[in-house]
């Protein structure tokens, strides 16, 4: 297969990278608004970025350290530390020293974090469904496949 773009067809503002960036920005802004408007979650002042961290920690095999989390969602260590501080202050996560490596801090959701997660997930699904309005389920799965392939290409580059 040849290159997709060439000098005649490449329009930076309409290229896939620019569109992905704009979709991500809009998606996160919509999630921010929905989290803020929710009666239960609004008082916690949760952001979409904080949601992403909680979502990663909520999984059965999610990351257990800040370093693992940084790798998984491409955050720098400084930003991650500030985000974890905020989530810890809200009572949603806890840090604890690793028994195997005292330099390592393990992360986990608190009871409040686990109780809050289902509502956060529900709001995220609402936003996803709104962003995918007009797509069939098959088209949405196909889009997921395309993005997964792009990530595989990026990681293999």
Backbone as JSON, one array per atom type, in Angstrom:
{
  "sequence": "XXXXXXXXXXXXXXXXXXXXXXXXXXXXXXXXXXXXXXXXXXXXXXXXXXXXXXXXXXXXXXXXXXXXXXXXXXXXXXXXXXXXXXXXXXXXXXXXXXXXXXXXXXXXXXXXXXXXXXXXXXXXXXXXXXXXXXXXXXXXXXXXXXXXXXXXXXXXX",
  "N": [[0.84, -1.19, 0.0], [0.43, 2.23, -0.72], [1.38, 5.63, 0.2], [-1.03, 7.59, 1.96], [-1.47, 10.34, 1.92], [-0.38, 13.07, -0.14], [1.42, 15.84, -1.65], [-0.58, 17.1, -3.11], [-2.98, 16.32, -1.94], [-2.87, 16.71, 0.82], [-4.18, 18.48, 3.41], [-3.58, 20.3, 6.06], [-5.37, 21.22, 8.15], [-7.61, 19.69, 7.76], [-6.74, 17.16, 7.86], [-6.35, 13.81, 9.16], [-5.05, 13.73, 11.7], [-5.47, 16.35, 12.72], [-8.26, 16.38, 12.81], [-8.75, 14.3, 14.65], [-7.63, 15.44, 16.92], [-9.32, 17.66, 17.28], [-11.79, 16.35, 17.7], [-11.19, 14.96, 20.06], [-10.76, 17.13, 21.82], [-13.33, 18.33, 21.82], [-14.83, 16.18, 22.8], [-13.77, 15.78, 25.4], [-14.37, 18.28, 26.5], [-17.17, 18.21, 26.45], [-17.58, 16.08, 28.21], [-16.47, 17.21, 30.54], [-18.42, 19.26, 30.98], [-20.74, 17.71, 31.41], [-20.05, 16.2, 33.7], [-19.75, 18.29, 35.54], [-22.36, 19.26, 35.63], [-23.8, 17.25, 36.81], [-25.81, 16.17, 39.52], [-24.82, 14.57, 41.64], [-22.04, 14.3, 41.13], [-21.14, 16.84, 40.46], [-20.52, 18.55, 42.76], [-18.01, 17.51, 43.42], [-16.3, 18.56, 41.61], [-15.09, 17.31, 39.35], [-12.93, 16.59, 36.61], [-12.66, 15.85, 33.08], [-10.14, 14.81, 32.6], [-9.5, 13.8, 35.11], [-11.47, 11.89, 35.27], [-10.51, 10.04, 33.38], [-8.29, 8.99, 34.67], [-9.5, 7.77, 36.93], [-11.09, 5.92, 35.56], [-9.14, 4.26, 34.45], [-8.01, 3.19, 36.79], [-10.2, 1.85, 37.77], [-10.54, -0.46, 36.31], [-10.19, -4.07, 36.19], [-7.59, -4.98, 35.81], [-6.08, -2.75, 35.83], [-3.63, -0.03, 35.79], [-1.31, 0.14, 38.47], [0.47, 1.88, 39.53], [1.71, 5.26, 39.51], [3.56, 5.66, 37.48], [2.93, 3.57, 35.68], [0.38, 4.42, 34.98], [0.95, 6.9, 33.77], [2.32, 6.02, 31.46], [0.27, 4.6, 30.18], [-1.66, 6.54, 29.52], [-0.35, 8.65, 28.46], [0.58, 10.94, 29.97], [2.62, 13.45, 31.5], [4.92, 13.1, 34.25], [4.81, 15.16, 36.19], [2.32, 16.48, 35.74], [0.69, 14.3, 36.22], [1.16, 13.78, 38.94], [0.04, 16.08, 40.14], [-2.63, 15.73, 39.36], [-3.25, 13.32, 40.65], [-2.93, 14.15, 43.28], [-5.14, 15.89, 43.5], [-7.29, 14.09, 43.14], [-6.87, 12.43, 45.32], [-7.25, 14.24, 47.42], [-9.95, 14.64, 47.1], [-10.89, 12.32, 48.01], [-11.11, 10.06, 46.4], [-9.12, 8.38, 45.48], [-6.36, 6.39, 46.73], [-3.01, 6.38, 47.84], [-0.4, 4.09, 48.39], [2.53, 2.68, 49.82], [4.53, 0.35, 48.03], [4.96, -3.01, 48.97], [6.93, -4.55, 47.89], [8.73, -2.8, 46.66], [9.87, -0.08, 48.06], [10.16, 2.44, 46.97], [8.15, 2.75, 45.21], [4.84, 3.86, 44.69], [1.71, 2.56, 45.15], [-1.49, 2.73, 43.57], [-4.96, 3.03, 44.2], [-8.54, 2.86, 43.98], [-10.58, 4.43, 46.4], [-13.17, 3.53, 48.76], [-15.15, 5.45, 48.34], [-14.35, 6.28, 45.8], [-14.83, 3.93, 44.31], [-17.58, 3.83, 44.65], [-18.37, 6.11, 43.32], [-17.57, 5.69, 40.72], [-19.43, 4.13, 38.97], [-21.42, 6.07, 38.25], [-19.85, 8.0, 37.0], [-18.97, 6.53, 34.83], [-21.4, 6.04, 33.54], [-22.11, 8.65, 32.75], [-20.01, 9.14, 31.0], [-20.6, 7.25, 29.02], [-22.98, 8.33, 28.05], [-22.04, 10.7, 26.91], [-20.33, 9.59, 24.95], [-22.22, 8.24, 23.35], [-23.67, 10.43, 22.45], [-21.72, 11.75, 20.94], [-21.39, 9.88, 18.98], [-23.74, 9.85, 17.63], [-25.89, 9.0, 14.99], [-24.19, 7.16, 13.89], [-23.96, 3.71, 13.08], [-23.97, 0.74, 15.15], [-22.13, -1.04, 14.1], [-20.53, 0.68, 12.55], [-19.42, 2.25, 14.6], [-17.91, 0.29, 15.97], [-16.15, -0.32, 13.9], [-14.83, 2.13, 13.64], [-13.53, 2.19, 16.14], [-11.81, 0.05, 15.68], [-10.25, 1.12, 13.61], [-8.95, 3.24, 14.95], [-7.56, 1.75, 16.87], [-5.83, 0.34, 15.22], [-4.32, 2.48, 14.24], [-3.05, 3.28, 16.61], [-1.54, 0.99, 17.08], [0.14, 1.17, 14.85], [1.51, 3.51, 15.53], [2.87, 2.74, 17.82], [4.5, 0.82, 16.82], [6.18, 2.22, 15.24]],
  "CA": [[0.0, 0.0, 0.0], [1.18, 3.47, -0.81], [1.05, 6.69, 1.14], [-2.4, 8.11, 1.87], [-1.39, 11.76, 1.59], [0.72, 13.62, -0.93], [1.34, 17.31, -1.66], [-1.83, 17.56, -3.72], [-4.17, 15.98, -1.13], [-2.69, 16.97, 2.24], [-4.68, 19.75, 3.94], [-3.3, 20.12, 7.49], [-6.52, 21.44, 9.05], [-8.62, 18.66, 7.48], [-6.08, 15.86, 7.92], [-6.83, 12.94, 10.24], [-4.49, 14.15, 12.99], [-6.17, 17.56, 13.17], [-9.63, 16.01, 13.14], [-8.71, 13.53, 15.89], [-7.37, 16.4, 17.99], [-10.55, 18.45, 17.5], [-12.79, 15.46, 18.3], [-10.79, 14.72, 21.45], [-11.01, 18.36, 22.55], [-14.78, 18.47, 21.99], [-15.3, 15.07, 23.63], [-13.39, 16.06, 26.78], [-15.13, 19.45, 26.95], [-18.53, 17.75, 26.71], [-17.51, 15.29, 29.43], [-16.31, 18.19, 31.62], [-19.71, 19.9, 31.23], [-21.68, 16.73, 31.97], [-19.62, 15.9, 35.07], [-20.04, 19.47, 36.36], [-23.81, 19.44, 35.74], [-24.41, 16.13, 37.52], [-26.14, 16.49, 40.91], [-23.96, 13.83, 42.57], [-20.62, 14.5, 40.85], [-20.84, 18.26, 40.34], [-19.81, 19.1, 43.92], [-16.63, 17.01, 43.46], [-15.53, 19.32, 40.62], [-14.27, 16.36, 38.58], [-12.65, 16.94, 35.22], [-12.54, 14.72, 32.16], [-8.81, 14.23, 32.82], [-9.6, 13.01, 36.33], [-12.29, 10.73, 34.91], [-9.65, 9.09, 32.67], [-7.48, 8.32, 35.69], [-10.4, 6.89, 37.69], [-11.48, 4.83, 34.66], [-8.01, 3.33, 34.36], [-7.86, 2.51, 38.07], [-11.4, 1.04, 38.03], [-10.45, -1.73, 35.6], [-9.69, -5.18, 37.02], [-6.16, -5.14, 35.63], [-5.58, -1.42, 35.52], [-2.32, 0.32, 36.31], [-1.28, 0.22, 39.93], [1.41, 2.92, 39.94], [1.63, 6.49, 38.71], [4.37, 5.45, 36.27], [2.12, 2.77, 34.76], [-0.71, 5.27, 34.52], [1.54, 7.86, 32.83], [2.57, 5.32, 30.19], [-0.99, 4.2, 29.56], [-2.48, 7.65, 29.02], [0.56, 9.67, 27.9], [0.7, 12.15, 30.8], [3.94, 13.57, 32.09], [4.91, 12.77, 35.67], [4.39, 16.33, 36.98], [0.87, 16.63, 35.6], [0.06, 13.15, 36.87], [1.24, 13.97, 40.39], [-0.96, 17.09, 40.51], [-3.95, 15.13, 39.17], [-3.43, 12.35, 41.73], [-3.14, 14.93, 44.51], [-6.53, 16.36, 43.51], [-8.18, 12.94, 43.35], [-6.68, 11.97, 46.7], [-7.91, 15.24, 48.27], [-11.4, 14.44, 46.95], [-11.21, 11.04, 48.65], [-11.45, 9.05, 45.4], [-8.01, 7.42, 45.34], [-5.4, 6.32, 47.84], [-1.65, 5.95, 47.51], [0.24, 3.31, 49.45], [3.86, 2.18, 49.44], [4.62, -1.04, 47.6], [5.71, -3.87, 49.89], [8.08, -5.1, 47.15], [9.65, -1.73, 46.29], [9.43, 1.06, 48.87], [10.18, 3.66, 46.16], [6.95, 2.73, 44.38], [3.55, 4.12, 45.32], [0.58, 1.91, 44.49], [-2.71, 3.52, 43.51], [-6.21, 2.29, 44.17], [-9.73, 3.63, 44.29], [-11.11, 4.29, 47.74], [-14.57, 3.11, 48.74], [-15.86, 6.54, 47.69], [-14.0, 6.21, 44.38], [-15.57, 2.8, 43.73], [-19.0, 4.19, 44.66], [-18.55, 7.19, 42.34], [-17.22, 5.21, 39.38], [-20.53, 3.79, 38.07], [-22.06, 7.28, 37.73], [-18.9, 8.6, 36.06], [-19.01, 5.67, 33.63], [-22.69, 6.3, 32.89], [-22.0, 9.96, 32.1], [-19.1, 8.97, 29.87], [-21.34, 6.54, 27.96], [-23.92, 9.3, 27.49], [-21.25, 11.57, 26.04], [-19.9, 8.79, 23.8], [-23.38, 8.02, 22.49], [-24.0, 11.7, 21.81], [-20.7, 12.01, 19.93], [-21.53, 8.87, 17.91], [-25.1, 9.92, 17.08], [-25.93, 8.84, 13.54], [-23.36, 6.01, 13.54], [-24.49, 2.4, 13.46], [-23.06, 0.02, 16.06], [-21.05, -1.59, 13.28], [-19.62, 1.78, 12.21], [-18.68, 2.61, 15.82], [-16.88, -0.76, 16.18], [-15.16, -0.15, 12.84], [-14.03, 3.3, 14.01], [-12.66, 1.72, 17.21], [-10.78, -0.76, 15.03], [-9.33, 2.01, 12.89], [-8.11, 3.93, 15.93], [-6.66, 0.75, 17.46], [-4.78, 0.09, 14.23], [-3.46, 3.67, 14.23], [-2.21, 3.2, 17.81], [-0.56, -0.08, 16.82], [1.13, 1.73, 13.91], [2.32, 4.49, 16.26], [3.73, 2.04, 18.77], [5.47, 0.04, 16.05], [7.01, 3.14, 14.43]],
  "C": [[0.87, 1.24, 0.0], [0.77, 4.46, 0.25], [-0.38, 7.18, 0.9], [-2.38, 9.55, 1.39], [-0.21, 12.04, 0.67], [0.53, 15.14, -0.96], [0.02, 17.83, -2.21], [-3.04, 17.33, -2.8], [-4.06, 16.35, 0.34], [-3.14, 18.39, 2.6], [-4.58, 19.67, 5.46], [-4.52, 20.26, 8.41], [-7.63, 20.42, 8.86], [-8.02, 17.26, 7.56], [-6.54, 15.1, 9.17], [-6.31, 13.39, 11.6], [-5.21, 15.36, 13.56], [-7.6, 17.23, 13.58], [-9.69, 15.21, 14.45], [-8.52, 14.48, 17.07], [-8.62, 17.21, 18.31], [-11.64, 17.6, 18.14], [-12.46, 15.21, 19.76], [-11.1, 15.94, 22.31], [-12.5, 18.53, 22.84], [-15.34, 17.41, 22.94], [-15.01, 15.37, 25.11], [-14.14, 17.27, 27.32], [-16.58, 19.07, 27.28], [-18.57, 16.93, 28.0], [-17.32, 16.2, 30.65], [-17.66, 18.82, 31.99], [-20.7, 18.95, 31.9], [-21.32, 16.36, 33.41], [-19.97, 17.05, 36.0], [-21.53, 19.64, 36.6], [-24.5, 18.35, 36.56], [-24.62, 16.48, 39.01], [-25.19, 15.81, 41.89], [-22.48, 14.18, 42.39], [-20.21, 15.96, 40.77], [-20.08, 18.84, 41.52], [-18.35, 18.63, 44.04], [-15.71, 17.76, 42.5], [-14.55, 18.41, 39.86], [-14.09, 16.85, 37.16], [-12.61, 15.67, 34.38], [-11.19, 14.03, 32.36], [-8.81, 13.36, 34.08], [-10.44, 11.75, 36.08], [-11.4, 9.65, 34.26], [-8.79, 8.31, 33.66], [-8.33, 7.33, 36.48], [-10.79, 5.69, 36.83], [-10.36, 3.8, 34.55], [-7.83, 2.55, 35.65], [-9.05, 1.58, 38.37], [-11.35, -0.32, 37.35], [-9.83, -2.81, 36.45], [-8.17, -5.35, 36.92], [-5.51, -3.82, 35.28], [-4.21, -1.17, 36.11], [-2.38, 0.46, 37.83], [-0.28, 1.26, 40.43], [1.23, 4.13, 39.03], [2.41, 6.33, 37.41], [3.6, 4.64, 35.24], [1.0, 3.61, 34.15], [-0.2, 6.28, 33.5], [1.77, 7.22, 31.46], [1.28, 5.03, 29.45], [-1.79, 5.33, 28.95], [-1.65, 8.84, 28.56], [0.52, 11.0, 28.66], [2.14, 12.23, 31.29], [3.81, 13.43, 33.61], [4.42, 13.94, 36.54], [2.89, 16.53, 36.94], [0.15, 15.5, 36.32], [0.06, 13.32, 38.38], [0.19, 14.98, 40.86], [-2.38, 16.52, 40.4], [-4.24, 14.13, 40.3], [-3.64, 13.05, 43.06], [-4.59, 15.38, 44.61], [-7.5, 15.22, 43.8], [-8.06, 12.4, 44.77], [-7.37, 12.93, 47.67], [-9.43, 15.13, 48.21], [-11.84, 13.11, 47.55], [-11.52, 9.92, 47.68], [-10.36, 8.01, 45.19], [-7.17, 7.43, 46.61], [-4.08, 5.85, 47.27], [-1.13, 5.14, 48.69], [1.57, 2.79, 48.94], [3.78, 0.71, 49.05], [5.44, -1.82, 48.63], [6.97, -4.4, 49.21], [9.14, -4.04, 46.85], [9.2, -0.45, 46.99], [9.45, 2.39, 48.1], [8.88, 3.83, 45.39], [5.69, 2.98, 45.2], [2.46, 3.44, 44.5], [-0.63, 2.82, 44.57], [-3.91, 2.6, 43.54], [-7.36, 3.24, 44.45], [-10.11, 3.39, 45.74], [-12.54, 3.75, 47.63], [-15.42, 4.17, 48.04], [-15.58, 6.54, 46.18], [-14.76, 5.1, 43.68], [-17.07, 3.11, 43.67], [-19.32, 5.25, 43.6], [-18.38, 6.71, 40.91], [-18.43, 4.88, 38.5], [-21.24, 5.01, 37.47], [-21.15, 7.97, 36.73], [-18.94, 7.84, 34.73], [-20.29, 5.93, 32.83], [-22.67, 7.63, 32.13], [-21.1, 9.87, 30.87], [-19.79, 8.25, 28.71], [-22.34, 7.48, 27.28], [-23.21, 10.22, 26.51], [-20.81, 10.82, 24.78], [-21.05, 8.58, 22.83], [-23.8, 9.3, 21.78], [-23.0, 12.01, 20.69], [-20.85, 11.05, 18.73], [-22.94, 8.84, 17.32], [-25.05, 9.85, 15.56], [-25.04, 7.71, 13.04], [-24.14, 4.74, 13.87], [-23.51, 1.78, 14.46], [-21.87, -0.53, 15.29], [-20.05, -0.5, 12.9], [-18.79, 2.21, 13.42], [-17.59, 1.58, 16.11], [-15.78, -0.64, 15.14], [-14.24, 1.03, 13.15], [-13.06, 2.94, 15.14], [-11.49, 0.9, 16.63], [-9.76, 0.09, 14.3], [-8.39, 2.71, 13.87], [-7.13, 2.96, 16.59], [-5.5, 0.45, 16.5], [-3.8, 1.26, 14.16], [-2.52, 3.65, 15.44], [-1.15, 2.12, 17.65], [0.53, 0.44, 15.88], [2.07, 2.69, 14.63], [3.31, 3.8, 17.19], [4.78, 1.2, 18.05], [6.42, 0.9, 15.25], [8.4, 3.28, 14.99]]
}
